[in-house]
């Protein structure tokens, strides 16, 4: 397996910084669990974000993300 990750992009609504922290920690724990299950260590971390476009209409799908900017940043990690 080349990549191991976890994503959640449906039904996510943050109510301040604590919600963001809670989501990041939850996703990190899930990735850690998956990596431990197959006995691998990571070499790179990628963070993907969706930022609502200004003046975007409500999403057509209930709790969907609608019209967004997709932002992705990657970084090598020293092991």
C-alpha positions as CSV (number, residue, x, y, z in Angstrom):
1,X,0.0,0.0,0.0
2,X,1.4,3.4,-1.0
3,X,-0.8,5.7,1.0
4,X,-2.7,5.6,4.2
5,X,-5.1,8.4,5.1
6,X,-8.5,9.5,6.4
7,X,-10.8,12.1,5.1
8,X,-14.1,13.6,6.2
9,X,-15.8,16.1,3.9
10,X,-19.5,15.5,4.3
11,X,-21.6,17.0,7.1
12,X,-18.7,18.9,8.7
13,X,-19.6,22.2,10.3
14,X,-17.1,23.9,12.7
15,X,-18.2,26.0,15.6
16,X,-14.9,27.7,16.5
17,X,-11.3,26.5,16.9
18,X,-12.2,23.7,19.4
19,X,-14.2,22.0,16.6
20,X,-11.2,22.2,14.2
21,X,-8.8,20.8,16.9
22,X,-11.3,18.0,17.7
23,X,-11.6,17.0,14.0
24,X,-7.8,17.1,13.4
25,X,-7.1,15.0,16.5
26,X,-9.7,12.5,15.5
27,X,-8.4,12.1,12.0
28,X,-4.8,11.8,13.2
29,X,-5.8,9.0,15.6
30,X,-7.6,7.2,12.8
31,X,-4.5,7.4,10.5
32,X,-2.3,6.3,13.4
33,X,-4.5,3.2,14.0
34,X,-4.4,2.3,10.3
35,X,-0.6,2.7,10.1
36,X,-0.1,0.6,13.2
37,X,-2.3,-2.1,11.8
38,X,0.0,-2.5,8.8
39,X,3.3,-1.7,10.7
40,X,4.4,1.4,8.7
41,X,5.7,4.8,9.5
42,X,4.9,8.0,7.6
43,X,7.3,10.0,5.5
44,X,4.9,12.8,4.4
45,X,1.8,14.5,5.7
46,X,-0.8,16.1,3.5
47,X,-3.6,18.4,4.8
48,X,-6.5,19.0,2.5
49,X,-9.0,21.8,3.2
50,X,-12.2,23.0,1.5
51,X,-12.8,26.7,1.9
52,X,-16.3,28.0,1.0
53,X,-16.2,30.4,-1.9
54,X,-17.4,33.9,-1.2
55,X,-21.1,34.4,-2.1
56,X,-21.5,30.7,-2.8
57,X,-25.1,29.5,-2.8
58,X,-26.2,26.9,-0.2
59,X,-25.0,23.4,-1.1
60,X,-27.5,21.4,-3.2
61,X,-26.9,18.3,-1.0
62,X,-28.0,18.4,2.6
63,X,-24.8,18.9,4.7
64,X,-22.7,18.9,1.6
65,X,-19.8,21.2,1.0
66,X,-21.1,23.1,-2.0
67,X,-18.9,25.4,-4.0
68,X,-15.4,25.5,-2.4
69,X,-11.8,26.3,-3.0
70,X,-9.7,23.1,-2.6
71,X,-6.5,23.8,-0.7
72,X,-3.8,21.1,-0.2
73,X,-0.4,21.4,1.5
74,X,2.1,18.6,1.9
75,X,5.3,18.3,4.1
76,X,8.0,15.7,4.5
77,X,8.4,14.6,8.1
78,X,11.7,13.5,9.6
79,X,11.5,10.0,11.2
